[in-house]
């Protein structure tokens, strides 16, 4: 979604009767003699906001924040602060009226409710791709999507082979790829990663998310409650009717979505899936006739010119401000609700929810633990080898089979070096893998082994992917040229 968020700053010709001061031309990229409408004090606020938007739309920075949160979690888990964090996880959030208590623990709030918002963003991105993105072209999307199936199947088989007869419930842990984390690492490599490779990998990761969502829905819930499932169905009917009735305001969808989350939370089906369901009912069309916006704006601009009085304070120009407010309302509805929701929650998800989830769930406490025993634990080996080895084998292997069989071909400007790099970085399964591990096991030792494997696999996959791509795309030196000529 980040690639679709544009930082727009307008430059219109008008006069401010209170305080007119030309803005720096080089800041806005304007000719020096072109007038602007922005006051100096407003300019500083706009520039600050632009810097903030540039930071929050940067995938590398978002990935770095999540990594730092995970590192902080590991450090604090192995410090005297561990007991405080453990108690904090069990902190009760809610209200109590007599004998009636409504609430959840802080850990449930993060893992179930905040991750519901994360899955809402995942659902928004999935629906966007299915509407106007890569997933609307089945033949074009077939290769990365089938590669994702291979990249999910082989790690699961490796895990099951290592844990057969033991902790088989963690089979889905190594199948996930963390798209935000991996794309953040890729962005560090600059032009070493080709644009076509990023599109291929993003499509693969989206398909991977779908597989992870299905695994959670089908295999990591409890025995479903019929009554609460009925509530989920009722909420879905209401959402469908709202969509059918062209309800374009986001708040009603959010209200019904929250009720649906409560039903999911109590149904035995993992509550985060409510976010994906909600996203698929959000309208993807505009509330107004977009083709007529330009003509309408021109007519409204004429009204603004007629109603503006440069001799009167702006607070007294009611007709002028009402017209401007009407224009704001209309322009707000140009953007479809689906995209509005994505824009509104992307910063919250990337810079608050995911780092908080990482901090709360990456508590790998090694103090007093037998590290050697952990490293040979079948859960650790299955998740680690499955992610680091199984992911690239599955992704590259299926891609090779499909291209050699003539079923499909690699995107233009994408070669096998890029495909192998994608496979190596596919082992970055941080967020979804930790969530699955917390659902798969109740034994603390197994959870610890799984989290240790996930952290190690993510670091190893990132390092291998970066090292491989940097080595394979390095610029030959003069010595290399001489050796080649001699050969």
N, C-alpha and C positions, 0 to 999 in steps of 0.2 A: 504494500500500500504506500510505502514511503516514496516510491518512484512517481506516484501520481499526485503527491502533495506539492503544489507550486506556491512559491512565495510571491504574491502579487503586491505591487505598490503602485498606486495610481498617480498620474500626473495630469491634472486638469487645470485649465486656465480660468481663474476667477480671482476675486479679491476678498481678503478678510478685513472687515472694518475695524477689528480690535487690534491686530498686530500683524503687519505684513513684513516678512523678512525673507529674502531669497535664500534658497537652500544651496549647498555646495553642488555645483554642476557635476563634478566628478563622482560624487556619491551616487547620483541618480543616473549617470550616463547621459546627461542632457547637454545641448549646446550652451555655452556660457551666457548667451543673451536670451535664452528661453525662460520666461517667467514660470513660477510654480505657485501652488496654493498652500504650501505647508509652512506653518509658523516654525520658528527656530526651536521652541520648547517641544512642539509636537514632533519635529524632525528627530530629536534625540530619542524620543520614545519609540518612534517607528524603526530607527536604526537598531536600537536595543532589541526590539521584537524580532527584527530580521535576523540578527545574530542568534537569538534564541531559537528561531525556527530552523536556521541552518544547522544548529547543533542537534536539535531533536529529530531532524529528518536524516541524520547521518547514521547509517547502519553500523559502521565501525565503532562509533562512540557508544551506541546502544549495546553492542556485543561486549565492549570493554567494561561497561558498567555492570553487566551481568557476570562477567568473569571476576571482577573485583569483589562482587558480592559473594560469589562462591568461595574465593580465596579467603575472604574475611570469615566466612562460616567455618571453614576448615581450621583456621587459626584459633578462633574462639572456642570451637569444639574441643580443642586440645589445650585449653587454658582453664584457669579457675572459674571463668565466666560460664562454663558449660552448664552447671546446675541452674544458674539464673535463666539461661536460654531455654533449658528443658522445662522449667516452671512456667516460663512465658508462653510456651507452646500450649500449655494446658489452661491458660488464662481464659475464664468464661466471659463471653460477650453476649449480653442479652438483657432482658427485663424480667422481673419477677413480681407478680401481683398475688399476694397470699401464697397459696399452694401451686399456682399456675406459673410455670417458668418457660420462657421462650428465648432460645439463644443457642449459640454454638461456641466451641472453643476457638482460640486464635488460630490454631493449626488448621481446623476445619474451615475457618473463614478464608484463610489464604489458599488452601488446596482445593476447596470446593466452590467458594463464591468468587474470589478474585480470579481464579483460573476459569470460571464461567465467562468472565469478561474477556480473558485471553482467547478462549475458544470461540467467542462471538467474533473477534477479529479474524480468527482463522476461517470461520464460516463466511465472513464478508469477503475475504480474499478468494475463497473457493468459488463463491457465486459470481464475483467479478470475472474470474478467469473463465468460468463457464458461459458467461454472457458476452464478453467482448475480448477475452484474453486467449491464452494458448489452448485451454480446454474446449473451446468452441469449435476447434478444427481437429476432429478425431484423428485424421491421418497424420497431421503434424505433431499432435501430442502423443501418438501411440508409442513412439520409440522411448521417450523419457518415462512415460507411465509404466510401460512393461519393464523397463530397466528398474524402476522403483519396486515392482513386484519381485524381481530377482534379488534386489538389494534388501528386501524384507524377508524373503523365504530362506535364503542361504544362511543368514545369521541365526534364524530360529532353528534350523536343522542342526547347526553346529552346537547351539546351546543344548538342544534336546539330546544330542549324541553324548555330550559330556555329562549331562545330569540325568541320564535315563535311569529310572528307578529311584530318583532322589527328588530334588526341588524343581520339578518340571513346570511348576506354575509360573516361573519367571521366563518362560520361553519367548515372550514378546519384548523383553527388555532391550535386546540389541537391534531390534528391527527399526527403531525410530531414527529420524534425522532432524536435528534442530535447525530449521531454515534460517532463523535470525542469526544464530551463532555462526553457522557455516558461511552465510553471505557476508557477515562482518569480517571473518577471516579472509575471504576471497577479496574483499575490497582493499585489504592491506597490500595485496599483490599488484594493485594498479592495473596497467595494461597487459600484464602477464596473463590475466584471465580475459579472454575475449568476450565481447557482449553476447555472442551466440551461446557461449558456454554458460553464462549466467542465466540466460533464458531457459536453456536445457535443464540446468540444475534446479531452477525455481519450479519448473513444471514437475520435475522428479520429486522435489520435496513436498509439493502440494499433494501429489498422488500418495506419497509416503504418509502425509498427515491423514489422508482419507483412510488408509489401511490401519493406522494407529487408532483412529476414532472408532473404526469398526471393531478392532480387537478389544478396546475398552468396553464398548457397548455390549459385545456378545460374550466376553469371557471373564470380565473383571467386575461384574456387578454381583449383587446378592439375589436371593430369590425375590422376584418382583412382587410388589403389593398390588393386587388387582384394583383396589379403590384409588390408590394414588396414580396408577397408570391411567385410570379413567379420567382423573384430573388433568393429566398431561394431554390426553386426547381432546378434552374439552378446550383447553388452552390453544391447541393447534387449530381447532375449528374456528375459534374466535379470531386468531391471527389470520387465517385464510379468508374469513369474511371481511376483515378490515382491509386486507390487500385487495380483495375483490371490489370493495366499496371505494377504492381509491383514497384511503386515509393516508395522507402524506406527512402528517406530523409524527415525529419520532416518539414523543412521550407516551402515547397510548400503547405502542409496541413495547416500550420499555416496561410499562406497568404490567402488561400481560406476561411479558417475558420473565419478570421477577416472580410472579405467581407460578409460572411454569417451572422455574428453578426450584421453588419450594416443593412442588410436586415431585420433581426429579430427585431432590435430596432425600425425600421420605419414601421413594418408590423402590429403592434397591438398585436402580440404574444410576450410574455415576452422574452426579449433578452437573459436571462441566459440559456434558453433551447438550444441555439446554441451550448453550450459547450457539452451537452450530445450527440447531433447529430454528432458533429465533432468527438467525441471519438469513435463512432461506425463505422466510416470509416477508423480509423487508423489500419494499418496492424498488425496482431498478429503473423506473421511468421518472421523467420530470413532471412536476405538478402544473407546469404551464406549457404553452406552445413555444418551444425554443426558437422556431423559425421566425417568430414575430418579435422576439425580444429586441432586436436592433432597432426596428421601426418604432416600437413602443418607447424605448429609451430616448430616441430622438425627439419624440413628441413631449416626453416629460422634461427633457432638457430645455425645450422652448418654454414650458410652463415655469421652470425654475428661473429662467431669465426674466420672464414677465413679472414674477412675484417677488423678486429680490429688490430690496431697497437699501442702497449703500449708505443711506443717512440714518438708518434705524438700527438699534441694537438687535443682535440675532435672536434674543429671547422674545422680542416683540414681533418677529416675523413668522406668525403662526402658519399662514398659508404656505410659505416657503419650506418650513421645517416639516409640515405635514406631507407635502409632496415628496420631500427627500425621504421621509420615513416610509412612505408607500413604496418608493423605489427599492429601499432596503429590503422590505418584506418580500417583494416580488423576486428580487435577485437571490434572496436566500433560498427560495423554492426552485430555482433553476437546477440546483444540485439534487440528484435523487437521494432519497432517505438512506439507501444502502451506503452510498459514498459519504454522506454526512456522518453516519455512525462511525465508519472507518476512520475518518479524519479526527473525529472527536475523541476516540479512545486509543488511537495509536500511540500517542506520547505517554499516556497513562500506562498502557501495557508494557511498552518497551523500557520505560525509565522508572517505573514504580512496581508494577505487578511482577514482571519476570525477575528483576533483581531481588525483590522481597521473597518470591518463591525459591529462588536459588539460595538465598541466605537461610531460609527456614528449613530447606530440605537437603542442603549439602553438608549437614553436620556429621562429618565422618570422624568419629573419635577413635584415635589409635592409641591413646594413653591407656596402658594396662592391657591392651589387646596383643595377641600373638600375631605379629605382622606376617611372619613366615607361614603360619597356618592360614591366614586370610588369603595370601597369594596363591596357595594351592587348593583353596576351597573351590569345589565344582561350580558354585554360583559365580564366583569371581572369574574363573577361567572361561566359563561359558559365555558370560556377558562381554568380557574383554576380547576374547578371540573372535566371538561372533561379530562384534562391531568392527574391530581393526582388520580382520582377515575376511570375514564373511561379507561385509558390505562391499568392498571393492571387487571381490570375486563375483558376487551376484550382479552388481551393476555393470561391470565391464563385460562379464561373460554373456549376459543376456543381450547387451548392445552389440557385441561381436556376432553372436548367432543371428540376430535379426538383420544385421547389415550384410553378412556373408550369404545369407539365404535369399537375399533380394527383397525381403519383406519391407525394408525401409532403408534409408541412408542417413548418414550424419548430416546435421545442418551445415550450411555453407560456412566456410572459414573455421570449422571446428574439426580438429584432428584427434588422433588417438592419444596424444600427450594430454590434451584437455580432458578426454574421457576418463583416463586413468586418474587424473587429478580429482575429478568429480567423484570417482569411486572411493579414493582415499579419504576425501573430506566427508563422505557419506557417513563415516563412523562417528561424526559429531552428533550424538543423540541426547544431548543434555536434558532439556526440559521434559520432553515426552517420556524419555527413558526413566527419569527419576519418578515421575508420576506413576508410571506402570509398576515400578519396583515397590512403591509404597502401597499399591493395590494388591500386588502379587503375594507379598509375604507379611506374616504377623510376627515371625521370629526375629527379634532385634539383630541377632548375629547374621541372619540372611540378608536383612535390609542393609546392614553395614557392608557386607561383602558386595552386594549389588551396587551400592552407591560408590564404593571405592573403585569398582570396575568401570562404572560410567565415567567418573572423573578421569581416571587413567586413560580410558579409550578416547575421550574427547581431546585430551592433551596430545596423545600419540597421533591420532588421526590428523589433527591440525598441523602438528610438526611435520609429519610425513608428507602431507599434501603440499605444504608450502615449500619444503626442501626439494621435493621432486620437481615441482613446477619451476622453481628458481634455477635448479640445475639444468633441466631440459631446455629452458628458454634463455639461458645465459648467452651473452654476446661473445663470440669467439675472440680470443686474444691474438696478438701477433705471433706468439709461440705456437698456438694451436694451428694458425694458418701455415706456418713453416713446417710443422709436423705433417699436416695434411698434404702439402706440396711434395715433401720428401717421400711420403708414402705413395 
